[in-house]
Amino acid sequence: MSKLIAIINVIAWSGFWAFGYLALTSETTNAAQMTTAAILAALGAAIGLWAYFQLVKHAEETGYAKRPNRALPSNEEENGETA
């Protein structure tokens, strides 16, 4: 499943860059093309971010990446509980 999410990540970011470029370089007289490209670029960015965060989560769960250091809430520190 992580390979599928990685493929989705690459395709989404490729779409973001391609349609973002089209949105920025389209002529101002063609508002429909600019709007469509901007919407597709935003959609690519949103899907790309979602997929990236899913990959980070998977890497932390499987032990491939180290979990970030986080402080325990004060009530757990007093009781000696750990997450």
DAGI-V556060 format. One record per residue. N is the residue number from 1. RES is the residue in three letters. PSI is psi in whole degrees, -180 to 180 (999 if undefined). NEAR is the number of other C-alpha atoms within 10 Angstrom. Layout:
BEGIN
n=N res=RES psi=PSI near=NEAR
n=N res=RES psi=PSI near=NEAR
END
This chain:
BEGIN
n=1 res=MET psi=-34 near=7
n=2 res=SER psi=-30 near=12
n=3 res=LYS psi=-38 near=9
n=4 res=LEU psi=-43 near=9
n=5 res=ILE psi=-36 near=16
n=6 res=ALA psi=-39 near=16
n=7 res=ILE psi=-43 near=11
n=8 res=ILE psi=-40 near=18
n=9 res=ASN psi=-48 near=23
n=10 res=VAL psi=-44 near=16
n=11 res=ILE psi=-41 near=14
n=12 res=ALA psi=-45 near=24
n=13 res=TRP psi=-32 near=21
n=14 res=SER psi=-42 near=16
n=15 res=GLY psi=-40 near=21
n=16 res=PHE psi=-49 near=24
n=17 res=TRP psi=-41 near=15
n=18 res=ALA psi=-51 near=15
n=19 res=PHE psi=-30 near=22
n=20 res=GLY psi=-41 near=21
n=21 res=TYR psi=-44 near=14
n=22 res=LEU psi=-39 near=17
n=23 res=ALA psi=-38 near=21
n=24 res=LEU psi=-28 near=12
n=25 res=THR psi=-1 near=10
n=26 res=SER psi=155 near=16
n=27 res=GLU psi=146 near=11
n=28 res=THR psi=-18 near=11
n=29 res=THR psi=-19 near=8
n=30 res=ASN psi=77 near=9
n=31 res=ALA psi=-33 near=12
n=32 res=ALA psi=-43 near=11
n=33 res=GLN psi=-41 near=15
n=34 res=MET psi=-43 near=20
n=35 res=THR psi=-44 near=13
n=36 res=THR psi=-45 near=14
n=37 res=ALA psi=-38 near=22
n=38 res=ALA psi=-40 near=19
n=39 res=ILE psi=-43 near=16
n=40 res=LEU psi=-35 near=19
n=41 res=ALA psi=-43 near=24
n=42 res=ALA psi=-39 near=18
n=43 res=LEU psi=-42 near=17
n=44 res=GLY psi=-39 near=25
n=45 res=ALA psi=-42 near=20
n=46 res=ALA psi=-46 near=15
n=47 res=ILE psi=-38 near=20
n=48 res=GLY psi=-42 near=23
n=49 res=LEU psi=-44 near=15
n=50 res=TRP psi=-47 near=15
n=51 res=ALA psi=-39 near=22
n=52 res=TYR psi=-46 near=18
n=53 res=PHE psi=-33 near=13
n=54 res=GLN psi=-38 near=16
n=55 res=LEU psi=-38 near=18
n=56 res=VAL psi=-44 near=13
n=57 res=LYS psi=-44 near=13
n=58 res=HIS psi=-40 near=15
n=59 res=ALA psi=-39 near=15
n=60 res=GLU psi=-38 near=14
n=61 res=GLU psi=-35 near=12
n=62 res=THR psi=-7 near=9
n=63 res=GLY psi=3 near=9
n=64 res=TYR psi=-36 near=10
n=65 res=ALA psi=145 near=12
n=66 res=LYS psi=138 near=10
n=67 res=ARG psi=146 near=12
n=68 res=PRO psi=150 near=7
n=69 res=ASN psi=127 near=6
n=70 res=ARG psi=142 near=6
n=71 res=ALA psi=144 near=7
n=72 res=LEU psi=147 near=12
n=73 res=PRO psi=152 near=10
n=74 res=SER psi=-34 near=8
n=75 res=ASN psi=-28 near=9
n=76 res=GLU psi=-30 near=11
n=77 res=GLU psi=-38 near=11
n=78 res=GLU psi=-36 near=9
n=79 res=ASN psi=-9 near=8
n=80 res=GLY psi=15 near=7
n=81 res=GLU psi=150 near=10
n=82 res=THR psi=158 near=8
n=83 res=ALA psi=999 near=4
END
